[in-house]
Structures are given as structure tokens and as C-alpha cells.
Amino acid sequence: EYGDHQANFWRDAESHPPSNAETVQDFHQRIGEAWALWQETLKGQRVLLVCHGGVIRMVLAHVLSMAPSKAMAGFQVPYACRSQVRIDDTEFGTLSCLIRHGG
């Protein structure tokens, strides 16, 4: 019924949003706001965050300063994927990096 819609979404999520769904930009913003809140609330703690692959993609987009569409198509998030992120508050500001990503 939807033909190439899914392939187009994975190729360019910003230009081909799913029908009746939030845009990838809105999704990115929503997850970014939650990510910022979690960082502030849980500062200095080791945290395990269990979530859907789309959320992982958007969190990593924020960590890596990627455009949302690049995060959707730029890397795989396999089932039971584990991503380790490090957040450091320094005199130069908050520094974040991806330590590891994969199954």
C-alpha cells in the first residue's frame, strides 16, 4: 500500500516523513529537550537508559551534533544495541562523546 514510502523515509527522513506522524525535526527536538533534562537531573551519575532505536538515534544525534536525518540513515541501531556515551562538565562547557555503539 505504501510502496517506497519507507525506503524514502530511511533515505531522507526530513523530506519524507511518515503519514500522520511527527516530523523527524520535531522528534529530534522533543528527544533533545528530554536528553538535556536527563543530563541536568542525573549529572555525575552512571545511568542505564533503555529505549527504542529511534530515541537512541536522536540521542546520538545530539551527542555527535548530527542532523536528525543523518542520524536516521547514518548508522544502524540493531536489536539489543548498547551505546555508551560520556558526558563531562568542564571549565570549557559540557563535552559529550560516543564511547562505543553496537550489539
C-alpha positions in Angstrom: 0.0 0.0 0.0 2.8 2.4 0.8 5.2 1.5 -1.9 8.5 3.3 -1.5 7.5 5.4 1.5 9.6 3.5 4.0 12.7 3.4 1.7 12.3 7.2 1.1 12.0 7.8 4.8 15.2 5.9 5.6 16.9 7.7 2.7 15.8 11.2 3.7 13.6 11.3 6.8 13.3 15.1 6.8 11.8 15.2 3.3 9.7 12.0 3.6 8.0 11.9 7.0 5.6 9.0 7.7 1.9 9.9 7.2 0.2 11.3 10.3 3.4 11.3 12.4 5.6 14.0 13.9 8.4 15.2 11.7 11.9 14.0 12.3 12.8 17.6 13.3 10.1 17.6 15.9 11.1 14.2 17.2 14.7 15.4 17.4 13.7 18.5 19.3 11.5 16.5 21.7 14.2 14.0 22.5 16.8 16.8 22.7 14.8 18.5 25.4 14.4 15.3 27.4 18.1 14.5 26.9 19.1 17.9 28.3 16.8 17.4 31.3 18.2 13.9 32.0 21.7 15.3 31.7 21.0 18.0 34.3 18.9 15.8 36.6 21.3 12.9 36.6 24.6 14.8 36.4 27.5 12.9 37.8 25.7 9.5 37.9 26.1 6.4 35.8 22.8 5.8 34.1 21.3 3.0 32.1 18.7 4.3 29.6 16.6 1.6 27.9 14.7 2.9 24.9 13.5 2.4 21.3 16.0 2.6 18.4 14.6 5.9 17.2 15.3 7.5 20.5 18.8 6.1 20.5 19.3 7.6 17.1 18.2 11.1 18.3 20.2 11.0 21.5 23.3 10.1 19.5 22.4 12.9 17.0 22.6 15.3 19.9 25.8 13.7 21.3 27.5 13.8 17.9 26.0 17.1 16.7 24.4 15.3 13.7 21.4 16.5 11.7 18.4 14.3 12.5 18.1 12.9 9.0 21.8 11.8 9.2 21.1 10.0 12.4 18.1 8.2 10.9 20.1 6.8 8.0 23.7 7.3 9.1 24.2 4.3 11.4 22.4 1.1 12.4 20.8 0.5 15.7 20.5 -3.3 15.9 18.2 -5.1 18.4 19.6 -5.0 21.9 22.1 -2.4 20.8 24.2 -0.9 23.5 25.6 2.6 23.2 27.9 4.1 25.8 28.1 7.9 26.0 30.3 10.0 28.2 29.2 13.5 29.4 31.8 15.7 31.1 31.2 19.2 32.6 34.4 21.1 32.2 35.6 24.6 32.5 35.1 24.8 28.7 31.5 23.6 28.9 29.8 20.3 28.6 31.7 17.8 26.4 30.0 14.7 25.2 31.3 11.8 23.1 30.3 8.3 22.0 32.5 5.7 23.6 31.0 2.6 21.9 28.0 1.6 19.9 26.7 -1.8 18.8 25.3 -5.1 19.7 
